[in-house]
Amino acid sequence: MQYISKFLQLIFVSLLLVACSSSNKVITPAVSDGGSHEEYRLGVGDSIEINVWRNADLSRSAQIRPDGKITLPLVGDIVAADLTAVQLSQNITNALSGYVKSPQVTVIVVNSSSSDFQRRVRITGAIKNPQSLAFREGMTVLDLVLLAGGPNEFASSNKSKLYRKVNGEVKVYPIKLDDLINNGDVSTNYPLQPSDIITVPERAF
């Protein structure tokens, strides 16, 4: 009987250790839709050059309108926003194929004015200086927090969150900011990617 009791105790301790291990496990954030090495996607306000080989009348400069479209001869309105230059080239080629024999289209980005906001990282909430900053390769959570002056006196730092858009869905990852700053626990010092948002909540009084 005593043997069975010790055996059950051993099982209980083992399960407890597994549970503790699982609860402390850090989930590595997935690559965002705006990942640092992803091909540039056109945005509203971008200026582009469209070159249709051997068809000067169809070649022109265009700026992407607030509705995300451009207007071209023969084709009319065509969506440009959120596409890569290669994708837009292919779409224009397909649209022209009914009017031009074997069209060859090249799209060149002349002014990527929308890229500034596409490639920003932001930190808000109980932070001394909330920031919206241009993304730089190699940035981490701690870099952005320090640039923002750190948490303020009302912050509940260990309940901070990283918001990242992945495959069209916003994912949320916990940040143990107090542990990171004061205890040197770098397990949640995630590498940042363009469009990431960090929020630091206030304590409940």
C-alpha positions as CSV (number, residue, x, y, z in Angstrom):
1,M,0.0,0.0,0.0
2,Q,2.8,2.3,0.9
3,Y,4.5,1.5,-2.4
4,I,1.4,2.5,-4.3
5,S,1.1,5.7,-2.4
6,K,4.7,6.7,-3.2
7,F,4.2,5.7,-6.8
8,L,1.1,8.0,-7.1
9,Q,3.1,10.8,-5.4
10,L,5.9,10.3,-8.0
11,I,3.3,10.6,-10.8
12,F,1.8,13.7,-9.3
13,V,5.2,15.4,-9.0
14,S,6.1,14.5,-12.6
15,L,2.9,15.9,-13.9
16,L,3.4,19.1,-11.9
17,L,6.9,19.5,-13.4
18,V,5.6,19.0,-16.9
19,A,2.8,21.6,-16.3
20,C,5.3,24.2,-14.9
21,S,7.6,23.5,-17.8
22,S,4.8,24.0,-20.3
23,S,3.6,27.2,-18.6
24,N,7.1,28.8,-18.8
25,K,7.6,27.8,-22.4
26,V,8.2,30.9,-24.7
27,I,6.4,30.9,-28.1
28,T,8.6,32.4,-30.8
29,P,6.5,34.9,-32.9
30,A,5.8,33.8,-36.5
31,V,7.1,35.9,-39.4
32,S,4.8,38.8,-40.0
33,D,3.0,39.8,-43.2
34,G,5.5,42.8,-43.3
35,G,8.5,40.6,-42.7
36,S,11.8,42.5,-43.1
37,H,12.8,40.5,-46.2
38,E,9.4,40.3,-47.9
39,E,9.1,41.8,-51.3
40,Y,7.8,45.4,-51.3
41,R,4.1,45.8,-51.8
42,L,2.7,48.9,-53.4
43,G,0.6,51.3,-51.4
44,V,-1.6,54.4,-51.7
45,G,0.4,57.4,-52.8
46,D,3.2,55.4,-54.5
47,S,4.3,56.6,-57.9
48,I,5.1,54.0,-60.5
49,E,6.3,53.8,-64.1
50,I,4.5,51.4,-66.4
51,N,6.4,50.5,-69.5
52,V,4.7,48.5,-72.2
53,W,7.4,47.3,-74.7
54,R,7.0,48.9,-78.1
55,N,3.8,50.6,-77.1
56,A,4.7,54.2,-76.0
57,D,1.0,55.2,-76.0
58,L,0.3,52.7,-73.3
59,S,3.4,53.4,-71.2
60,R,2.9,56.0,-68.6
61,S,3.5,57.3,-65.0
62,A,0.8,56.8,-62.5
63,Q,0.2,57.4,-58.8
64,I,-1.9,55.0,-56.8
65,R,-5.1,56.6,-55.7
66,P,-6.8,56.5,-52.3
67,D,-9.0,53.7,-53.6
68,G,-5.9,51.6,-54.3
69,K,-6.3,51.7,-58.1
70,I,-4.6,53.3,-61.2
71,T,-6.2,54.0,-64.6
72,L,-4.6,52.8,-67.8
73,P,-5.6,53.2,-71.5
74,L,-7.7,50.2,-72.8
75,V,-7.6,48.6,-69.4
76,G,-9.4,51.3,-67.3
77,D,-9.2,51.0,-63.5
78,I,-6.9,48.3,-62.1
79,V,-6.0,47.5,-58.5
80,A,-2.4,48.2,-57.6
81,A,-2.3,48.6,-53.8
82,D,-1.1,45.6,-51.8
83,L,0.5,44.0,-54.9
84,T,4.2,43.6,-55.7
85,A,5.5,45.3,-58.8
86,V,5.8,41.8,-60.5
87,Q,2.2,41.0,-59.6
88,L,0.9,44.3,-61.0
89,S,3.0,43.8,-64.2
90,Q,1.3,40.4,-64.7
91,N,-2.2,41.7,-64.0
92,I,-1.7,44.5,-66.6
93,T,-0.2,42.0,-69.1
94,N,-3.3,39.8,-68.7
95,A,-5.6,42.8,-69.1
96,L,-3.9,44.1,-72.2
97,S,-3.7,40.6,-73.9
98,G,-7.1,41.1,-75.4
99,Y,-6.0,44.3,-77.1
100,V,-2.2,43.9,-77.7
101,K,-0.4,40.9,-79.1
102,S,2.0,39.4,-76.6
103,P,2.3,42.5,-74.4
104,Q,5.4,42.8,-72.2
105,V,4.9,45.0,-69.2
106,T,7.4,46.3,-66.6
107,V,6.4,48.2,-63.5
108,I,9.0,50.3,-61.7
109,V,8.5,51.9,-58.3
110,V,9.6,55.6,-58.6
111,N,8.5,56.9,-55.2
112,S,7.5,54.5,-52.4
113,S,5.9,57.1,-50.2
114,S,3.7,54.5,-48.5
115,S,6.7,52.4,-47.3
116,D,7.4,54.7,-44.4
117,F,4.2,53.6,-42.6
118,Q,4.4,50.0,-43.8
119,R,7.8,49.6,-42.3
120,R,7.2,51.2,-38.9
121,V,7.2,49.7,-35.4
122,R,5.1,51.3,-32.6
123,I,4.9,51.2,-28.8
124,T,1.9,52.5,-26.9
125,G,0.3,52.5,-23.4
126,A,2.0,53.0,-20.1
127,I,5.3,54.1,-21.6
128,K,7.1,57.4,-21.0
129,N,7.2,58.4,-24.7
130,P,4.9,56.4,-27.0
131,Q,6.6,56.1,-30.3
132,S,6.1,55.3,-34.0
133,L,9.5,54.7,-35.5
134,A,11.0,53.6,-38.7
135,F,11.9,49.9,-38.6
136,R,15.6,49.1,-38.5
137,E,17.1,45.7,-39.2
138,G,18.1,43.9,-35.9
139,M,15.6,45.9,-33.7
140,T,14.3,44.0,-30.6
141,V,11.6,44.6,-28.1
142,L,14.1,46.1,-25.7
143,D,15.5,48.5,-28.3
144,L,12.1,49.9,-28.9
145,V,11.2,50.1,-25.2
146,L,14.5,52.0,-24.4
147,L,13.9,54.4,-27.3
148,A,10.5,55.1,-25.8
149,G,12.1,55.9,-22.4
150,G,10.9,52.7,-20.7
151,P,7.7,52.0,-18.8
152,N,6.2,54.8,-16.7
153,E,5.2,54.5,-13.0
154,F,1.8,53.2,-13.8
155,A,2.9,50.3,-16.0
156,S,2.0,46.6,-15.5
157,S,5.1,45.7,-17.4
158,N,5.0,41.9,-17.3
159,K,1.5,42.0,-19.0
160,S,2.9,43.7,-22.1
161,K,1.9,42.4,-25.5
162,L,3.4,42.2,-29.0
163,Y,0.8,42.4,-31.8
164,R,1.9,41.0,-35.2
165,K,-0.1,40.4,-38.4
166,V,0.6,37.0,-39.7
167,N,-1.2,35.6,-42.8
168,G,-3.8,38.3,-42.5
169,E,-4.5,37.5,-38.8
170,V,-3.3,39.5,-35.8
171,K,-1.3,37.3,-33.4
172,V,-0.6,38.3,-29.8
173,Y,2.5,37.3,-27.9
174,P,3.3,38.0,-24.2
175,I,6.2,40.2,-23.2
176,K,7.6,39.9,-19.7
177,L,8.9,43.5,-19.8
178,D,9.7,43.8,-16.1
179,D,11.6,40.5,-16.1
180,L,13.5,41.7,-19.3
181,I,14.5,45.1,-17.9
182,N,15.1,44.3,-14.2
183,N,16.0,40.6,-14.2
184,G,17.8,40.2,-17.5
185,D,15.3,37.5,-18.7
186,V,15.7,37.9,-22.5
187,S,13.2,35.1,-23.3
188,T,10.6,37.6,-24.6
189,N,13.1,40.0,-26.1
190,Y,11.7,39.1,-29.6
191,P,13.3,40.4,-32.8
192,L,10.9,43.0,-34.3
193,Q,9.5,43.1,-37.8
194,P,7.9,45.9,-39.7
195,S,4.3,46.9,-38.5
196,D,4.8,45.3,-35.1
197,I,3.0,47.0,-32.2
198,I,3.9,46.7,-28.5
199,T,1.4,47.7,-25.8
200,V,2.2,48.2,-22.2
201,P,-1.0,48.2,-20.0
202,E,-1.5,50.2,-16.8
203,R,-1.8,48.5,-13.3
204,A,-5.3,48.1,-11.9
205,F,-5.4,50.3,-8.7
